[in-house]
């Protein structure tokens, strides 16, 4: 068994300090080791996601999110999210209203919220991971993904 448990943090793939066994349910044998993030690793992942959110154009550029390799290219099943970016009303003018007789211009600005923590369960892990990642990335958020220990390979490794 050759396996180096690694974590992807801030675009850098690095060895994990800790790991746990991945068990083949058919044979009950260990088939690999999965990375086990420490509290410090989690803090670094959140900081890297926050930095990407604050210091890159990811959050502010729906076009980049629609055409970028982070969404459309590797995940063909999420075309709906990518296509929605082209037609979604990020900014909407609701016109003028007159509450209490005061003319008021009403506008909606939909903006990304920031860093999303996506914790996925063991059951239907691929579908649930994609269901969490697609909308969060399409909205302009950055994501820290924590797959279940029973299905660690459903996250990037």
Residue frames relative to the residue before (quaternion, step in Angstrom):
aa qw qx qy qz dx dy dz
X 1.0000 0.0000 0.0000 0.0000 0.00 0.00 0.00
X 0.0168 -0.7779 0.6275 -0.0289 3.58 -0.54 1.19
X 0.2445 0.7574 -0.5555 0.2408 3.52 -0.51 1.18
X 0.1004 -0.7740 0.6232 0.0496 3.55 -0.84 0.99
X 0.2810 -0.7661 0.5491 0.1808 3.61 -0.31 1.15
X 0.0302 0.8143 -0.5749 0.0740 3.54 -0.66 1.15
X 0.2991 -0.7228 0.6007 0.1649 3.53 -1.31 0.53
X 0.2655 -0.7259 0.6092 0.1773 3.57 -1.11 0.70
X 0.1162 0.7918 -0.5805 0.1501 3.57 -0.38 1.29
X 0.8483 0.0049 -0.0323 0.5284 3.56 -0.68 1.07
X 0.6887 -0.4916 0.2726 0.4579 3.56 1.09 0.71
X 0.6451 0.4838 -0.3177 0.4988 3.59 1.29 0.09
X 0.2675 -0.7430 0.5954 0.1479 3.55 -0.86 1.03
X 0.0682 0.8166 -0.5639 0.1026 3.56 -0.57 1.17
X 0.6097 -0.5573 0.4196 0.3762 3.53 -1.23 0.54
X 0.3849 -0.6989 0.5565 0.2317 3.54 -1.11 0.78
X 0.4897 -0.6634 0.4800 0.2995 3.57 -1.03 0.75
X 0.7825 0.1853 -0.0812 0.5889 3.56 1.13 -0.69
X 0.0402 -0.7883 0.6133 0.0283 3.55 -1.24 0.46
X 0.1855 -0.7505 0.6176 0.1445 3.53 -1.34 0.15
X 0.5911 -0.6181 0.3838 0.3482 3.60 -1.13 0.55
X 0.2608 -0.6873 0.6519 0.1861 3.52 -1.29 0.62
X 0.1797 -0.8198 0.5416 0.0480 3.55 -0.58 1.20
X 0.3791 -0.6875 0.5747 0.2307 3.57 -0.94 0.94
X 0.3721 -0.7646 0.4700 0.2366 3.63 -0.47 1.11
X 0.6196 0.5563 -0.3508 0.4283 3.62 1.14 -0.46
X 0.7985 0.2717 -0.1287 0.5215 3.59 0.98 -0.83
X 0.3110 -0.7648 0.4840 0.2901 3.56 1.32 -0.42
X 0.4843 0.6397 -0.4368 0.4068 3.56 1.20 0.59
X 0.5117 -0.6064 0.5057 0.3385 3.55 -1.18 0.57
X 0.1320 -0.8150 0.5620 0.0497 3.58 -0.77 1.04
X 0.7937 -0.0300 0.0259 0.6071 3.58 1.23 -0.29
X 0.3655 -0.6591 0.5896 0.2903 3.50 -1.39 -0.15
X 0.2228 -0.7659 0.5915 0.1180 3.57 -1.05 0.80
X 0.5397 -0.6279 0.4378 0.3506 3.60 -1.04 0.66
X 0.1538 -0.7573 0.6300 0.0765 3.54 -1.11 0.76
X 0.2853 -0.8013 0.5042 0.1493 3.55 -0.22 1.28
X 0.3711 -0.6995 0.5692 0.2213 3.53 -1.05 0.86
X 0.6875 -0.4337 0.3547 0.4619 3.58 -1.26 0.09
X 0.6487 0.5146 -0.3161 0.4631 3.59 1.00 -0.81
X 0.6249 0.5298 -0.3362 0.4645 3.61 1.03 -0.76
X 0.6478 0.5144 -0.3117 0.4676 3.58 0.98 -0.88
X 0.6445 0.5174 -0.3182 0.4644 3.58 0.94 -0.88
X 0.6616 0.4980 -0.3039 0.4710 3.59 0.98 -0.85
X 0.6388 0.5222 -0.3290 0.4593 3.61 1.00 -0.78
X 0.6558 0.4939 -0.3091 0.4800 3.59 0.95 -0.84
X 0.6509 0.5089 -0.3176 0.4652 3.60 0.95 -0.85
X 0.6554 0.5031 -0.3178 0.4651 3.61 0.97 -0.81
X 0.6510 0.4984 -0.3158 0.4775 3.58 0.99 -0.80
X 0.6416 0.5156 -0.3221 0.4678 3.59 1.00 -0.79
X 0.6434 0.5182 -0.3168 0.4661 3.58 0.99 -0.84
X 0.6487 0.5023 -0.3199 0.4739 3.59 0.95 -0.84
X 0.6447 0.5210 -0.3175 0.4606 3.58 1.02 -0.79
X 0.7504 0.4313 -0.2122 0.4538 3.58 0.86 -1.02
X 0.8250 0.3201 -0.1156 0.4513 3.59 0.92 -0.89
X 0.6812 0.4007 -0.3175 0.5240 3.60 1.19 0.22
X 0.6051 -0.5735 0.4111 0.3688 3.56 -1.28 0.09
X 0.3340 0.7873 -0.4729 0.2122 3.61 1.29 -0.04
X 0.7368 0.4391 -0.2456 0.4517 3.59 0.69 -1.08
X 0.7495 0.4412 -0.2163 0.4436 3.58 1.03 -0.75
X 0.7492 0.4102 -0.1960 0.4816 3.60 1.20 -0.33
X 0.2268 -0.8008 0.5393 0.1284 3.63 -0.03 1.24
X 0.6011 0.5718 -0.3614 0.4257 3.61 1.05 -0.62
X 0.6396 0.5128 -0.3186 0.4758 3.57 0.99 -0.82
X 0.6721 0.4955 -0.3031 0.4591 3.57 0.94 -0.86
X 0.6526 0.5176 -0.3195 0.4517 3.60 1.03 -0.70
X 0.7894 0.3345 -0.1551 0.4908 3.57 0.91 -0.90
X 0.5588 0.6634 -0.3780 0.3236 3.58 1.20 -0.35
X 0.6142 -0.5720 0.4006 0.3675 3.56 -1.21 0.49
X 0.5688 0.6095 -0.3899 0.3910 3.59 1.18 -0.33
X 0.7915 0.2980 -0.1576 0.5097 3.63 1.11 -0.45
X 0.8146 0.3444 -0.1876 0.4274 3.56 0.37 -1.21
X 0.6993 0.5108 -0.3030 0.3978 3.58 0.73 -0.98
X 0.7938 0.3481 -0.2320 0.4414 3.67 0.53 -0.97
X 0.7764 0.3211 -0.1575 0.5189 3.58 1.12 -0.46
X 0.1752 -0.8344 0.5156 0.0845 3.56 0.28 1.27
X 0.6403 0.5629 -0.3258 0.4087 3.59 1.04 -0.67
X 0.6820 0.4735 -0.2931 0.4741 3.57 1.23 -0.19
X 0.2197 0.8042 -0.5218 0.1807 3.57 1.15 0.55
X 0.5795 0.5932 -0.3805 0.4092 3.58 1.05 -0.68
X 0.6717 0.4896 -0.2993 0.4685 3.59 0.89 -0.92
X 0.6615 0.5003 -0.3077 0.4663 3.55 0.93 -0.89
X 0.6663 0.4928 -0.3046 0.4695 3.60 0.94 -0.85
X 0.6189 0.5619 -0.3387 0.4319 3.58 1.04 -0.76
X 0.5853 0.5958 -0.3709 0.4061 3.58 1.08 -0.66
X 0.6536 0.5315 -0.3133 0.4383 3.58 1.08 -0.69
X 0.7969 0.3045 -0.1437 0.5015 3.59 1.08 -0.65
X 0.4789 0.6954 -0.4333 0.3151 3.60 1.22 -0.19
X 0.4027 -0.7282 0.4966 0.2470 3.62 -0.88 0.87
X 0.1462 -0.8219 0.5469 0.0637 3.60 0.25 1.28
X 0.7647 0.1147 -0.0561 0.6316 3.57 1.09 -0.76
X 0.0019 0.8123 -0.5804 0.0572 3.53 -0.82 1.01
X 0.2466 -0.7469 0.6029 0.1337 3.55 -0.92 0.98
X 0.2117 -0.8056 0.5457 0.0922 3.57 -0.58 1.16
X 0.5611 -0.6198 0.3835 0.3923 3.55 1.25 0.12
X 0.6376 -0.5325 0.4070 0.3799 3.52 -1.32 -0.24
X 0.0902 -0.7481 0.6545 0.0619 3.52 -1.19 0.71
X 0.2735 -0.7627 0.5631 0.1626 3.57 -1.26 0.32
X 0.0052 0.8029 -0.5957 0.0209 3.58 0.38 1.15
X 0.8370 -0.0073 -0.0665 0.5431 3.59 -0.80 1.10
X 0.6833 -0.5232 0.2717 0.4308 3.54 1.12 0.73
X 0.5742 0.5777 -0.3805 0.4378 3.59 1.25 0.08
X 0.3870 -0.7248 0.5129 0.2486 3.62 -0.61 1.07
X 0.0244 0.8104 -0.5802 0.0777 3.56 -0.73 1.10
X 0.3078 -0.7343 0.5779 0.1792 3.56 -0.85 1.00
X 0.1568 -0.8076 0.5657 0.0565 3.61 -0.80 1.01
X 0.0423 0.7892 -0.6086 0.0708 3.53 -0.86 1.04
X 0.2159 -0.7399 0.6208 0.1433 3.55 -1.23 0.59
X 0.0677 -0.7631 0.6424 0.0207 3.55 -0.95 0.97
X 0.1370 -0.7862 0.5998 0.0583 3.58 -0.49 1.20
X 0.0075 0.8188 -0.5684 0.0806 3.54 -0.65 1.18
X 0.5847 -0.5690 0.4278 0.3890 3.61 -1.17 0.45
X 0.4786 -0.7045 0.4637 0.2440 3.53 -1.12 0.75
X 0.6555 -0.4818 0.3405 0.4715 3.63 1.09 -0.56
X 0.7826 -0.2660 0.2405 0.5088 3.55 -1.01 -0.89
X 0.1722 -0.7721 0.6071 0.0754 3.56 -0.93 0.99
X 0.2363 -0.7280 0.6244 0.1561 3.56 -0.97 0.87
X 0.0824 -0.8023 0.5912 0.0040 3.58 -0.56 1.20
X 0.0148 -0.7893 0.6119 -0.0481 3.55 -0.36 1.28
X 0.1197 -0.8381 0.5315 0.0280 3.56 -0.50 1.19
X 0.4426 -0.6997 0.4973 0.2592 3.58 -1.10 0.68
X 0.6516 -0.5235 0.3856 0.3908 3.57 -1.31 0.09
X 0.6888 0.4680 -0.2995 0.4656 3.60 1.04 -0.64
X 0.8314 0.0021 -0.0813 0.5497 3.59 -0.80 1.08
X 0.1114 0.8650 -0.4874 0.0424 3.62 0.96 0.77
X 0.6502 0.5065 -0.3460 0.4483 3.62 0.94 -0.71
X 0.6709 0.4972 -0.3046 0.4581 3.59 0.83 -0.94
X 0.6933 0.4716 -0.2912 0.4606 3.58 0.85 -0.93
X 0.6105 0.5401 -0.3535 0.4589 3.59 1.03 -0.71
X 0.6849 0.4701 -0.2879 0.4765 3.58 0.85 -0.95
X 0.6442 0.5300 -0.3238 0.4464 3.60 1.02 -0.78
X 0.6800 0.4526 -0.2894 0.4989 3.59 1.14 -0.53
X 0.6972 0.4921 -0.2845 0.4369 3.58 0.87 -0.96
X 0.6448 0.5700 -0.3346 0.3839 3.59 0.83 -0.97
X 0.7329 0.4077 -0.2632 0.4768 3.63 0.60 -1.00
X 0.6463 0.5252 -0.3396 0.4373 3.61 0.94 -0.79
X 0.6911 0.4570 -0.2814 0.4840 3.60 0.88 -0.93
X 0.6395 0.5273 -0.3303 0.4514 3.59 0.97 -0.80
X 0.6725 0.4968 -0.2927 0.4639 3.58 1.05 -0.73
X 0.5726 -0.6131 0.3736 0.3958 3.59 1.24 -0.27
X 0.4812 0.6461 -0.4502 0.3851 3.56 1.24 0.19
X 0.3465 -0.6600 0.6049 0.2801 3.53 -1.32 0.24
X 0.2628 -0.8063 0.5230 0.0856 3.57 -1.12 0.66
X 0.1467 -0.7021 0.6873 0.1144 3.51 -1.23 0.73
X 0.1511 -0.8185 0.5529 0.0388 3.60 -0.53 1.24
X 0.0347 -0.7707 0.6362 -0.0064 3.56 -0.94 0.99
X 0.1703 -0.7952 0.5737 0.0978 3.61 -0.23 1.24
X 0.6350 -0.5291 0.4037 0.3923 3.56 -1.27 0.42
X 0.5812 -0.5928 0.4273 0.3580 3.58 -1.14 0.60
X 0.6420 0.5321 -0.3311 0.4416 3.60 1.10 -0.57
X 0.7891 0.1911 -0.0940 0.5762 3.59 1.18 -0.51
X 0.0515 0.8610 -0.5054 0.0258 3.62 0.76 0.97
X 0.6456 0.5465 -0.3369 0.4136 3.61 1.09 -0.54
X 0.5283 0.6103 -0.4328 0.4013 3.60 1.18 0.07
X 0.6485 0.4205 -0.3176 0.5493 3.57 1.30 -0.08
X 0.6402 -0.5115 0.3689 0.4387 3.60 -1.19 0.26
X 0.0734 0.7978 -0.5965 0.0483 3.55 -0.99 0.78
